[in-house]
Structures are given as structure tokens and as C-alpha cells.
Amino acid sequence: MKSPISQFVQDKRKSLKLTQVDLAEKSGVGLRFVRELEQGKETLRLDKVNQVLDLFGCEVGPVRKEVIHE
């Protein structure tokens, strides 16, 4: 099963009628990186993921969860 980010990138790329090669060139990452991202590789550099997501006006980062103590 793909991660939500992987599915999002693939869906956005296809909706814009971009090939993986196009996406790699426009975002400044390698084709291999785009393929690994869309396949859901778990260990990718966050800065490069954000380079790709920037084309779609998005970014990812850490989320802090608030712990409620009773």
C-alpha cells in the first residue's frame, strides 16, 4: 500500500499530465528519486520530498502532538 504522500504526488503529477521525467526536471531531483517517492520508499530525504511538493504548493514536516496528562 502506498503512503498518502506517494499517492498524492502521483495523482497530482498525472492530473497535470506530467511524466516522471517532467516532474524530476521541474523539481530539480533525479528520476530515480521521483520513482522511489511514488513507489512509497520509506527512507527518503525530507528536503527532496519538499522540492517535489513545492511544485504543488505543499510541504511536509514534523508534527508535534500534544500529550494530555490527566
PyMOL Python script that loads the backbone (N, CA, C, O; Angstrom):
from pymol import cmd

cmd.read_pdbstr("""\
ATOM      1  N   MET A   1       0.830  -1.180   0.000  1.00  0.00           N
ATOM      2  CA  MET A   1       0.000   0.000   0.000  1.00  0.00           C
ATOM      3  C   MET A   1       0.879   1.250   0.000  1.00  0.00           C
ATOM      4  O   MET A   1       1.867   1.326   0.731  1.00  0.00           O
ATOM      5  N   LYS A   2       0.516   2.210  -0.811  1.00  0.00           N
ATOM      6  CA  LYS A   2       1.287   3.439  -0.918  1.00  0.00           C
ATOM      7  C   LYS A   2       0.993   4.367   0.247  1.00  0.00           C
ATOM      8  O   LYS A   2      -0.085   4.334   0.841  1.00  0.00           O
ATOM      9  N   SER A   3       1.976   5.193   0.555  1.00  0.00           N
ATOM     10  CA  SER A   3       1.764   6.205   1.586  1.00  0.00           C
ATOM     11  C   SER A   3       0.893   7.320   1.007  1.00  0.00           C
ATOM     12  O   SER A   3       0.810   7.473  -0.212  1.00  0.00           O
ATOM     13  N   PRO A   4       0.253   8.088   1.863  1.00  0.00           N
ATOM     14  CA  PRO A   4      -0.565   9.206   1.360  1.00  0.00           C
ATOM     15  C   PRO A   4       0.249  10.199   0.529  1.00  0.00           C
ATOM     16  O   PRO A   4      -0.259  10.752  -0.447  1.00  0.00           O
ATOM     17  N   ILE A   5       1.505  10.427   0.908  1.00  0.00           N
ATOM     18  CA  ILE A   5       2.346  11.360   0.142  1.00  0.00           C
ATOM     19  C   ILE A   5       2.645  10.792  -1.244  1.00  0.00           C
ATOM     20  O   ILE A   5       2.576  11.509  -2.242  1.00  0.00           O
ATOM     21  N   SER A   6       2.972   9.522  -1.298  1.00  0.00           N
ATOM     22  CA  SER A   6       3.260   8.878  -2.581  1.00  0.00           C
ATOM     23  C   SER A   6       2.065   8.966  -3.523  1.00  0.00           C
ATOM     24  O   SER A   6       2.206   9.304  -4.698  1.00  0.00           O
ATOM     25  N   GLN A   7       0.893   8.660  -2.990  1.00  0.00           N
ATOM     26  CA  GLN A   7      -0.327   8.693  -3.798  1.00  0.00           C
ATOM     27  C   GLN A   7      -0.640  10.125  -4.230  1.00  0.00           C
ATOM     28  O   GLN A   7      -1.043  10.359  -5.369  1.00  0.00           O
ATOM     29  N   PHE A   8      -0.453  11.079  -3.319  1.00  0.00           N
ATOM     30  CA  PHE A   8      -0.701  12.483  -3.632  1.00  0.00           C
ATOM     31  C   PHE A   8       0.183  12.950  -4.785  1.00  0.00           C
ATOM     32  O   PHE A   8      -0.300  13.565  -5.735  1.00  0.00           O
ATOM     33  N   VAL A   9       1.478  12.656  -4.697  1.00  0.00           N
ATOM     34  CA  VAL A   9       2.420  13.085  -5.743  1.00  0.00           C
ATOM     35  C   VAL A   9       2.043  12.459  -7.083  1.00  0.00           C
ATOM     36  O   VAL A   9       2.011  13.146  -8.103  1.00  0.00           O
ATOM     37  N   GLN A  10       1.762  11.179  -7.082  1.00  0.00           N
ATOM     38  CA  GLN A  10       1.407  10.509  -8.328  1.00  0.00           C
ATOM     39  C   GLN A  10       0.108  11.072  -8.909  1.00  0.00           C
ATOM     40  O   GLN A  10       0.021  11.316 -10.112  1.00  0.00           O
ATOM     41  N   ASP A  11      -0.886  11.275  -8.069  1.00  0.00           N
ATOM     42  CA  ASP A  11      -2.167  11.818  -8.540  1.00  0.00           C
ATOM     43  C   ASP A  11      -2.005  13.228  -9.097  1.00  0.00           C
ATOM     44  O   ASP A  11      -2.542  13.541 -10.159  1.00  0.00           O
ATOM     45  N   LYS A  12      -1.268  14.080  -8.385  1.00  0.00           N
ATOM     46  CA  LYS A  12      -1.049  15.458  -8.851  1.00  0.00           C
ATOM     47  C   LYS A  12      -0.274  15.470 -10.160  1.00  0.00           C
ATOM     48  O   LYS A  12      -0.606  16.222 -11.076  1.00  0.00           O
ATOM     49  N   ARG A  13       0.756  14.641 -10.249  1.00  0.00           N
ATOM     50  CA  ARG A  13       1.566  14.578 -11.466  1.00  0.00           C
ATOM     51  C   ARG A  13       0.699  14.187 -12.660  1.00  0.00           C
ATOM     52  O   ARG A  13       0.767  14.804 -13.723  1.00  0.00           O
ATOM     53  N   LYS A  14      -0.108  13.162 -12.467  1.00  0.00           N
ATOM     54  CA  LYS A  14      -0.961  12.698 -13.564  1.00  0.00           C
ATOM     55  C   LYS A  14      -2.037  13.718 -13.919  1.00  0.00           C
ATOM     56  O   LYS A  14      -2.376  13.876 -15.091  1.00  0.00           O
ATOM     57  N   SER A  15      -2.578  14.413 -12.914  1.00  0.00           N
ATOM     58  CA  SER A  15      -3.615  15.407 -13.200  1.00  0.00           C
ATOM     59  C   SER A  15      -3.051  16.583 -14.002  1.00  0.00           C
ATOM     60  O   SER A  15      -3.772  17.241 -14.752  1.00  0.00           O
ATOM     61  N   LEU A  16      -1.759  16.833 -13.834  1.00  0.00           N
ATOM     62  CA  LEU A  16      -1.097  17.899 -14.594  1.00  0.00           C
ATOM     63  C   LEU A  16      -0.486  17.390 -15.900  1.00  0.00           C
ATOM     64  O   LEU A  16       0.166  18.131 -16.635  1.00  0.00           O
ATOM     65  N   LYS A  17      -0.719  16.094 -16.166  1.00  0.00           N
ATOM     66  CA  LYS A  17      -0.223  15.456 -17.382  1.00  0.00           C
ATOM     67  C   LYS A  17       1.305  15.548 -17.510  1.00  0.00           C
ATOM     68  O   LYS A  17       1.846  15.819 -18.582  1.00  0.00           O
ATOM     69  N   LEU A  18       1.977  15.311 -16.377  1.00  0.00           N
ATOM     70  CA  LEU A  18       3.433  15.297 -16.352  1.00  0.00           C
ATOM     71  C   LEU A  18       3.924  13.862 -16.302  1.00  0.00           C
ATOM     72  O   LEU A  18       3.309  13.014 -15.655  1.00  0.00           O
ATOM     73  N   THR A  19       5.010  13.590 -16.969  1.00  0.00           N
ATOM     74  CA  THR A  19       5.665  12.291 -16.830  1.00  0.00           C
ATOM     75  C   THR A  19       6.558  12.355 -15.596  1.00  0.00           C
ATOM     76  O   THR A  19       6.781  13.430 -15.040  1.00  0.00           O
ATOM     77  N   GLN A  20       7.059  11.216 -15.178  1.00  0.00           N
ATOM     78  CA  GLN A  20       8.000  11.211 -14.071  1.00  0.00           C
ATOM     79  C   GLN A  20       9.260  11.991 -14.442  1.00  0.00           C
ATOM     80  O   GLN A  20       9.850  12.662 -13.595  1.00  0.00           O
ATOM     81  N   VAL A  21       9.667  11.904 -15.693  1.00  0.00           N
ATOM     82  CA  VAL A  21      10.831  12.658 -16.173  1.00  0.00           C
ATOM     83  C   VAL A  21      10.561  14.159 -16.059  1.00  0.00           C
ATOM     84  O   VAL A  21      11.412  14.913 -15.588  1.00  0.00           O
ATOM     85  N   ASP A  22       9.374  14.588 -16.493  1.00  0.00           N
ATOM     86  CA  ASP A  22       8.998  16.005 -16.390  1.00  0.00           C
ATOM     87  C   ASP A  22       9.059  16.483 -14.941  1.00  0.00           C
ATOM     88  O   ASP A  22       9.618  17.539 -14.647  1.00  0.00           O
ATOM     89  N   LEU A  23       8.479  15.694 -14.045  1.00  0.00           N
ATOM     90  CA  LEU A  23       8.430  16.063 -12.639  1.00  0.00           C
ATOM     91  C   LEU A  23       9.838  16.168 -12.059  1.00  0.00           C
ATOM     92  O   LEU A  23      10.136  17.099 -11.310  1.00  0.00           O
ATOM     93  N   ALA A  24      10.688  15.230 -12.399  1.00  0.00           N
ATOM     94  CA  ALA A  24      12.068  15.264 -11.917  1.00  0.00           C
ATOM     95  C   ALA A  24      12.781  16.527 -12.397  1.00  0.00           C
ATOM     96  O   ALA A  24      13.462  17.195 -11.618  1.00  0.00           O
ATOM     97  N   GLU A  25      12.622  16.849 -13.677  1.00  0.00           N
ATOM     98  CA  GLU A  25      13.291  18.028 -14.236  1.00  0.00           C
ATOM     99  C   GLU A  25      12.760  19.318 -13.617  1.00  0.00           C
ATOM    100  O   GLU A  25      13.538  20.200 -13.254  1.00  0.00           O
ATOM    101  N   LYS A  26      11.450  19.428 -13.497  1.00  0.00           N
ATOM    102  CA  LYS A  26      10.840  20.658 -12.970  1.00  0.00           C
ATOM    103  C   LYS A  26      11.138  20.877 -11.492  1.00  0.00           C
ATOM    104  O   LYS A  26      11.220  22.018 -11.038  1.00  0.00           O
ATOM    105  N   SER A  27      11.300  19.796 -10.741  1.00  0.00           N
ATOM    106  CA  SER A  27      11.538  19.932  -9.308  1.00  0.00           C
ATOM    107  C   SER A  27      13.022  19.912  -8.944  1.00  0.00           C
ATOM    108  O   SER A  27      13.388  20.239  -7.815  1.00  0.00           O
ATOM    109  N   GLY A  28      13.865  19.534  -9.881  1.00  0.00           N
ATOM    110  CA  GLY A  28      15.305  19.538  -9.619  1.00  0.00           C
ATOM    111  C   GLY A  28      15.808  18.328  -8.858  1.00  0.00           C
ATOM    112  O   GLY A  28      16.846  18.389  -8.199  1.00  0.00           O
ATOM    113  N   VAL A  29      15.076  17.234  -8.947  1.00  0.00           N
ATOM    114  CA  VAL A  29      15.528  15.978  -8.334  1.00  0.00           C
ATOM    115  C   VAL A  29      15.737  14.962  -9.448  1.00  0.00           C
ATOM    116  O   VAL A  29      15.364  15.201 -10.597  1.00  0.00           O
ATOM    117  N   GLY A  30      16.325  13.847  -9.106  1.00  0.00           N
ATOM    118  CA  GLY A  30      16.569  12.810 -10.097  1.00  0.00           C
ATOM    119  C   GLY A  30      15.336  11.965 -10.378  1.00  0.00           C
ATOM    120  O   GLY A  30      14.419  11.878  -9.562  1.00  0.00           O
ATOM    121  N   LEU A  31      15.338  11.354 -11.539  1.00  0.00           N
ATOM    122  CA  LEU A  31      14.235  10.472 -11.924  1.00  0.00           C
ATOM    123  C   LEU A  31      14.097   9.318 -10.938  1.00  0.00           C
ATOM    124  O   LEU A  31      12.984   8.934 -10.576  1.00  0.00           O
ATOM    125  N   ARG A  32      15.209   8.775 -10.511  1.00  0.00           N
ATOM    126  CA  ARG A  32      15.169   7.665  -9.545  1.00  0.00           C
ATOM    127  C   ARG A  32      14.451   8.100  -8.264  1.00  0.00           C
ATOM    128  O   ARG A  32      13.679   7.331  -7.691  1.00  0.00           O
ATOM    129  N   PHE A  33      14.709   9.335  -7.817  1.00  0.00           N
ATOM    130  CA  PHE A  33      14.058   9.825  -6.612  1.00  0.00           C
ATOM    131  C   PHE A  33      12.544   9.893  -6.804  1.00  0.00           C
ATOM    132  O   PHE A  33      11.790   9.478  -5.924  1.00  0.00           O
ATOM    133  N   VAL A  34      12.095  10.412  -7.947  1.00  0.00           N
ATOM    134  CA  VAL A  34      10.656  10.501  -8.216  1.00  0.00           C
ATOM    135  C   VAL A  34      10.039   9.103  -8.214  1.00  0.00           C
ATOM    136  O   VAL A  34       8.969   8.894  -7.642  1.00  0.00           O
ATOM    137  N   ARG A  35      10.704   8.166  -8.841  1.00  0.00           N
ATOM    138  CA  ARG A  35      10.184   6.790  -8.872  1.00  0.00           C
ATOM    139  C   ARG A  35      10.085   6.211  -7.464  1.00  0.00           C
ATOM    140  O   ARG A  35       9.077   5.602  -7.107  1.00  0.00           O
ATOM    141  N   GLU A  36      11.132   6.403  -6.671  1.00  0.00           N
ATOM    142  CA  GLU A  36      11.116   5.873  -5.306  1.00  0.00           C
ATOM    143  C   GLU A  36      10.044   6.558  -4.455  1.00  0.00           C
ATOM    144  O   GLU A  36       9.398   5.908  -3.633  1.00  0.00           O
ATOM    145  N   LEU A  37       9.855   7.847  -4.646  1.00  0.00           N
ATOM    146  CA  LEU A  37       8.820   8.582  -3.924  1.00  0.00           C
ATOM    147  C   LEU A  37       7.439   8.041  -4.264  1.00  0.00           C
ATOM    148  O   LEU A  37       6.634   7.780  -3.370  1.00  0.00           O
ATOM    149  N   GLU A  38       7.164   7.874  -5.543  1.00  0.00           N
ATOM    150  CA  GLU A  38       5.849   7.378  -5.958  1.00  0.00           C
ATOM    151  C   GLU A  38       5.621   5.919  -5.577  1.00  0.00           C
ATOM    152  O   GLU A  38       4.478   5.483  -5.434  1.00  0.00           O
ATOM    153  N   GLN A  39       6.705   5.166  -5.414  1.00  0.00           N
ATOM    154  CA  GLN A  39       6.570   3.765  -5.010  1.00  0.00           C
ATOM    155  C   GLN A  39       6.436   3.623  -3.499  1.00  0.00           C
ATOM    156  O   GLN A  39       6.182   2.528  -2.997  1.00  0.00           O
ATOM    157  N   GLY A  40       6.606   4.721  -2.773  1.00  0.00           N
ATOM    158  CA  GLY A  40       6.405   4.683  -1.332  1.00  0.00           C
ATOM    159  C   GLY A  40       7.616   4.283  -0.516  1.00  0.00           C
ATOM    160  O   GLY A  40       7.476   3.788   0.603  1.00  0.00           O
ATOM    161  N   LYS A  41       8.818   4.494  -1.067  1.00  0.00           N
ATOM    162  CA  LYS A  41      10.023   4.179  -0.290  1.00  0.00           C
ATOM    163  C   LYS A  41       9.967   4.939   1.035  1.00  0.00           C
ATOM    164  O   LYS A  41       9.651   6.128   1.069  1.00  0.00           O
ATOM    165  N   GLU A  42      10.275   4.242   2.112  1.00  0.00           N
ATOM    166  CA  GLU A  42      10.112   4.818   3.442  1.00  0.00           C
ATOM    167  C   GLU A  42      11.253   5.729   3.875  1.00  0.00           C
ATOM    168  O   GLU A  42      11.071   6.558   4.767  1.00  0.00           O
ATOM    169  N   THR A  43      12.407   5.594   3.269  1.00  0.00           N
ATOM    170  CA  THR A  43      13.563   6.388   3.684  1.00  0.00           C
ATOM    171  C   THR A  43      13.999   7.320   2.564  1.00  0.00           C
ATOM    172  O   THR A  43      14.892   7.000   1.779  1.00  0.00           O
ATOM    173  N   LEU A  44      13.359   8.462   2.505  1.00  0.00           N
ATOM    174  CA  LEU A  44      13.709   9.482   1.520  1.00  0.00           C
ATOM    175  C   LEU A  44      14.051  10.771   2.253  1.00  0.00           C
ATOM    176  O   LEU A  44      13.549  11.028   3.347  1.00  0.00           O
ATOM    177  N   ARG A  45      14.902  11.567   1.647  1.00  0.00           N
ATOM    178  CA  ARG A  45      15.277  12.844   2.263  1.00  0.00           C
ATOM    179  C   ARG A  45      14.098  13.813   2.220  1.00  0.00           C
ATOM    180  O   ARG A  45      13.508  14.057   1.167  1.00  0.00           O
ATOM    181  N   LEU A  46      13.775  14.352   3.385  1.00  0.00           N
ATOM    182  CA  LEU A  46      12.637  15.250   3.506  1.00  0.00           C
ATOM    183  C   LEU A  46      12.807  16.512   2.667  1.00  0.00           C
ATOM    184  O   LEU A  46      11.833  17.016   2.108  1.00  0.00           O
ATOM    185  N   ASP A  47      14.031  17.025   2.574  1.00  0.00           N
ATOM    186  CA  ASP A  47      14.245  18.232   1.777  1.00  0.00           C
ATOM    187  C   ASP A  47      13.940  17.987   0.306  1.00  0.00           C
ATOM    188  O   ASP A  47      13.411  18.864  -0.376  1.00  0.00           O
ATOM    189  N   LYS A  48      14.272  16.797  -0.182  1.00  0.00           N
ATOM    190  CA  LYS A  48      13.982  16.472  -1.582  1.00  0.00           C
ATOM    191  C   LYS A  48      12.487  16.226  -1.796  1.00  0.00           C
ATOM    192  O   LYS A  48      11.931  16.603  -2.828  1.00  0.00           O
ATOM    193  N   VAL A  49      11.847  15.598  -0.822  1.00  0.00           N
ATOM    194  CA  VAL A  49      10.391  15.411  -0.909  1.00  0.00           C
ATOM    195  C   VAL A  49       9.732  16.785  -1.017  1.00  0.00           C
ATOM    196  O   VAL A  49       8.818  16.977  -1.818  1.00  0.00           O
ATOM    197  N   ASN A  50      10.194  17.730  -0.217  1.00  0.00           N
ATOM    198  CA  ASN A  50       9.628  19.074  -0.248  1.00  0.00           C
ATOM    199  C   ASN A  50       9.953  19.809  -1.546  1.00  0.00           C
ATOM    200  O   ASN A  50       9.170  20.658  -1.973  1.00  0.00           O
ATOM    201  N   GLN A  51      11.076  19.512  -2.184  1.00  0.00           N
ATOM    202  CA  GLN A  51      11.363  20.087  -3.503  1.00  0.00           C
ATOM    203  C   GLN A  51      10.280  19.693  -4.502  1.00  0.00           C
ATOM    204  O   GLN A  51       9.828  20.513  -5.301  1.00  0.00           O
ATOM    205  N   VAL A  52       9.875  18.438  -4.446  1.00  0.00           N
ATOM    206  CA  VAL A  52       8.829  17.949  -5.346  1.00  0.00           C
ATOM    207  C   VAL A  52       7.484  18.560  -4.959  1.00  0.00           C
ATOM    208  O   VAL A  52       6.758  19.062  -5.818  1.00  0.00           O
ATOM    209  N   LEU A  53       7.156  18.518  -3.685  1.00  0.00           N
ATOM    210  CA  LEU A  53       5.867  19.030  -3.224  1.00  0.00           C
ATOM    211  C   LEU A  53       5.714  20.527  -3.459  1.00  0.00           C
ATOM    212  O   LEU A  53       4.595  21.017  -3.616  1.00  0.00           O
ATOM    213  N   ASP A  54       6.823  21.258  -3.483  1.00  0.00           N
ATOM    214  CA  ASP A  54       6.785  22.700  -3.709  1.00  0.00           C
ATOM    215  C   ASP A  54       6.126  23.038  -5.048  1.00  0.00           C
ATOM    216  O   ASP A  54       5.488  24.083  -5.180  1.00  0.00           O
ATOM    217  N   LEU A  55       6.276  22.173  -6.022  1.00  0.00           N
ATOM    218  CA  LEU A  55       5.629  22.402  -7.329  1.00  0.00           C
ATOM    219  C   LEU A  55       4.109  22.424  -7.211  1.00  0.00           C
ATOM    220  O   LEU A  55       3.420  23.025  -8.035  1.00  0.00           O
ATOM    221  N   PHE A  56       3.598  21.764  -6.183  1.00  0.00           N
ATOM    222  CA  PHE A  56       2.154  21.682  -5.975  1.00  0.00           C
ATOM    223  C   PHE A  56       1.691  22.621  -4.858  1.00  0.00           C
ATOM    224  O   PHE A  56       0.541  22.559  -4.425  1.00  0.00           O
ATOM    225  N   GLY A  57       2.593  23.490  -4.396  1.00  0.00           N
ATOM    226  CA  GLY A  57       2.251  24.433  -3.340  1.00  0.00           C
ATOM    227  C   GLY A  57       2.097  23.792  -1.979  1.00  0.00           C
ATOM    228  O   GLY A  57       1.340  24.282  -1.141  1.00  0.00           O
ATOM    229  N   CYS A  58       2.810  22.694  -1.749  1.00  0.00           N
ATOM    230  CA  CYS A  58       2.694  21.954  -0.490  1.00  0.00           C
ATOM    231  C   CYS A  58       4.073  21.681   0.092  1.00  0.00           C
ATOM    232  O   CYS A  58       5.092  21.815  -0.586  1.00  0.00           O
ATOM    233  N   GLU A  59       4.081  21.296   1.356  1.00  0.00           N
ATOM    234  CA  GLU A  59       5.302  20.833   2.003  1.00  0.00           C
ATOM    235  C   GLU A  59       4.930  19.929   3.166  1.00  0.00           C
ATOM    236  O   GLU A  59       3.803  19.966   3.660  1.00  0.00           O
ATOM    237  N   VAL A  60       5.884  19.120   3.597  1.00  0.00           N
ATOM    238  CA  VAL A  60       5.685  18.263   4.761  1.00  0.00           C
ATOM    239  C   VAL A  60       6.748  18.585   5.786  1.00  0.00           C
ATOM    240  O   VAL A  60       7.806  19.124   5.462  1.00  0.00           O
ATOM    241  N   GLY A  61       6.453  18.246   7.024  1.00  0.00           N
ATOM    242  CA  GLY A  61       7.395  18.465   8.101  1.00  0.00           C
ATOM    243  C   GLY A  61       6.933  17.732   9.327  1.00  0.00           C
ATOM    244  O   GLY A  61       5.904  17.056   9.313  1.00  0.00           O
ATOM    245  N   PRO A  62       7.697  17.868  10.395  1.00  0.00           N
ATOM    246  CA  PRO A  62       7.317  17.176  11.625  1.00  0.00           C
ATOM    247  C   PRO A  62       6.043  17.766  12.219  1.00  0.00           C
ATOM    248  O   PRO A  62       5.762  18.958  12.089  1.00  0.00           O
ATOM    249  N   VAL A  63       5.302  16.912  12.858  1.00  0.00           N
ATOM    250  CA  VAL A  63       4.066  17.326  13.522  1.00  0.00           C
ATOM    251  C   VAL A  63       4.230  17.039  15.002  1.00  0.00           C
ATOM    252  O   VAL A  63       4.595  15.934  15.403  1.00  0.00           O
ATOM    253  N   ARG A  64       3.957  18.036  15.789  1.00  0.00           N
ATOM    254  CA  ARG A  64       4.055  17.850  17.234  1.00  0.00           C
ATOM    255  C   ARG A  64       2.676  17.528  17.778  1.00  0.00           C
ATOM    256  O   ARG A  64       1.722  18.283  17.589  1.00  0.00           O
ATOM    257  N   LYS A  65       2.589  16.408  18.449  1.00  0.00           N
ATOM    258  CA  LYS A  65       1.325  16.012  19.056  1.00  0.00           C
ATOM    259  C   LYS A  65       1.328  16.436  20.515  1.00  0.00           C
ATOM    260  O   LYS A  65       2.291  16.207  21.246  1.00  0.00           O
ATOM    261  N   GLU A  66       0.251  17.045  20.912  1.00  0.00           N
ATOM    262  CA  GLU A  66       0.129  17.479  22.298  1.00  0.00           C
ATOM    263  C   GLU A  66      -0.305  16.304  23.145  1.00  0.00           C
ATOM    264  O   GLU A  66      -1.277  15.619  22.826  1.00  0.00           O
ATOM    265  N   VAL A  67       0.411  16.078  24.213  1.00  0.00           N
ATOM    266  CA  VAL A  67       0.074  15.000  25.126  1.00  0.00           C
ATOM    267  C   VAL A  67      -0.743  15.598  26.268  1.00  0.00           C
ATOM    268  O   VAL A  67      -0.336  16.573  26.899  1.00  0.00           O
ATOM    269  N   ILE A  68      -1.883  15.006  26.514  1.00  0.00           N
ATOM    270  CA  ILE A  68      -2.770  15.481  27.577  1.00  0.00           C
ATOM    271  C   ILE A  68      -2.558  14.599  28.796  1.00  0.00           C
ATOM    272  O   ILE A  68      -2.752  13.385  28.741  1.00  0.00           O
ATOM    273  N   HIS A  69      -2.157  15.221  29.897  1.00  0.00           N
ATOM    274  CA  HIS A  69      -1.948  14.483  31.135  1.00  0.00           C
ATOM    275  C   HIS A  69      -3.183  14.643  32.014  1.00  0.00           C
ATOM    276  O   HIS A  69      -3.694  15.749  32.192  1.00  0.00           O
ATOM    277  N   GLU A  70      -3.641  13.553  32.546  1.00  0.00           N
ATOM    278  CA  GLU A  70      -4.819  13.609  33.416  1.00  0.00           C
ATOM    279  C   GLU A  70      -4.408  13.630  34.861  1.00  0.00           C
ATOM    280  O   GLU A  70      -5.263  13.677  35.745  1.00  0.00           O
TER     281      GLU A  70
END
""", "prot")
cmd.dss("prot")
cmd.show_as("cartoon", "prot")
cmd.util.cbc("prot")
cmd.orient("prot")
